[in-house]
Structure formats: C-alpha cells, structure tokens
C-alpha cells in the first residue's frame, strides 16, 4: 500500500467511446462489494506514477489497454480507521493496439489481469445510464466533468508533454561545452522513471534539443519503444536566446493541429518562450495554472498540455497537469 501519513493514493480512469451520437463509459463490477464503479486502484509502489497506476489498473480490471487524456476531478473519501483515500482520475480511450499506440504499449511493464474474484464484469454503458448504475455518489463527480467536456465538444484531445531534462552535471564542474554537459546519476534515474509516464499518455513522437542532457533524458523512452528522437535545434539554450520566435513557432505548431501524443525536451532558460506559446492558446482559467516563475519546472518534470478544437474553431488548451518521477 502506497500512502503518505493517513492518506492512500490511488488512480483510475473513465474509459470512453462514442457510439452514434451517444457517449459510453466503461464500468466494472466487483463481486466482493457487489458494486459498480470505475476501474481504479492503489499505487503498486511508492515510486509508481499516478498516470501509470491509472492505465495499469484499467488494463488489470477490464483487459483493455488505454491511453490517458484529460484529467478529471479527484475523488476523496474516508476508509475504515480514519484513513483517507484520494483517487485521481483521467478520461481515457482504448489504445490502438495495432497502430500508433503500439510503441507506447511496448514501453509499459507487463500487466497481469485481475482475478474474477476481484472484478467479474466490465460493461460499456451509456453515460447518462451510468449515473444510475454507479454505486458510490462520489463517482458521479468525474462522470459529470467527462459529460461536460463531451457536450462542449472538447472531449477529443491531443497531448503535448513539455519536459525539462533530468539533473545534469553543474556548469561549474564541467570543462566541456554546454552541448556535451551530461546527466548525473540522479538525472539518468529520472530519465528512466519518465518512461512509464510517457507511455501512459501514449507518446508517439519524441522531440528534443540536440544537446546531450536533453537527448539522454529522452533516450530510455525512445529505446523502450524503438522510436527515433527528432532533433529540434531551435530549443537549445543558445538558439532560444538568439531567436525566441523559433521556440514559440515550434510549440505553437504542435499545439495548433491534431496529432499523436508528442513529448518535447528542452532546458530551463527556454521555458519562458515555451510557456508563452502555451499561454497564447489558453483561456484564463488554464493560463493561471501554468508555471509563472523560474525555474518553471524542476529537473525531470513534465508539463502535460491537453488541446482540443471545436469544428471550424481555433485549437485551444483545455487542461494542464504536472508530473515528476518520485
């Protein structure tokens, strides 16, 4: 059990699909409690990330590998003995196991199915009917948010993960040039721990500053899913200092049109220009959640940006979240 004090952390997802004009969601039945709920569960270890926990639990309990989308409201309630359980939820879609998501699935650890004693049925249900079938009233909160996104035409999203490279050797301790400054052992561990986070969001394209510490941060994931790292010289520190418009143009293009999930790794001094491009497509409620002060992100931290576009409308950022391997 992964806990902090009297809090147990858990994660799950509302897996959705559209059939005709109707939104359907995937519920599970647990025979031990004779209840209908969302697939979810506790962290496997103190080091498991919440996104990986969510996709693992969904696949264990439903047999369906999924890719995470928008974050949904967190549910919190008390367990026996006064312990509080906090469950983080995402919208999720079934993975394209024969297509673009296969690389990300290959980067995930092996996932074993739950026993029939734990979950004996997974059922697709129209979202409006799910309101009545769900046993716990707390489970209605993430469902309500999911339905709002659907009704607003914003549930279909694409995801951009903006990554600050892992901890690198100090500038003062490195006699080589900036382009060759390497990661420390801590930084290399951070790079490895990012793999399941990227895999949970189905990262398909990997883009990086060509400087070593950024490429090394993305290498464990590219190796795990056999994906080539695409170099982006415009997001090095030197290029961003000389031509910040190049950074804004790259990020703006990635945000501006639907695409497979993409991760971009860059440097702390580049993030003001990265965030300007994100803010330019963000409504006020999202913009105020963006990092505002240096260092913007910690080493090895990821800003996950969810983007959607209504028909014949400009793409806009719907939600952001931050994750860093523990």
Buried (B, 14 or more C-beta within 10 A) or exposed (E): EBBEEEEBBBBBBBBBEEEEEEBBBBBBBBEEEEBBBBBBBBBBEEEBBBBBBBBBBBBBBBEBBBBBBBBBBBBEEEEEEEEBBBBBBBBBBBBBEEEBBBBBBEBBEEBEEBEEEBBEEBBBBEBEEBBEBBBEEBBBBBBBBBBEBBEEEBBBBBBBBBBBBBBBBEEEEEEEEBBEBEBBEEBBBBBBBBBBBBBBBBBBBBBBBBBBBBBBBBBBBBEBBEBEBBBBEBBBBBBBEEEBEBBBBBBBEBBBEEBBBBBBBBBBBBBBBBBBBBBBBBEEEBBEBBBEEEEBBEBBBBBBBBBBBEEEEEBBBBBBBBBBBE
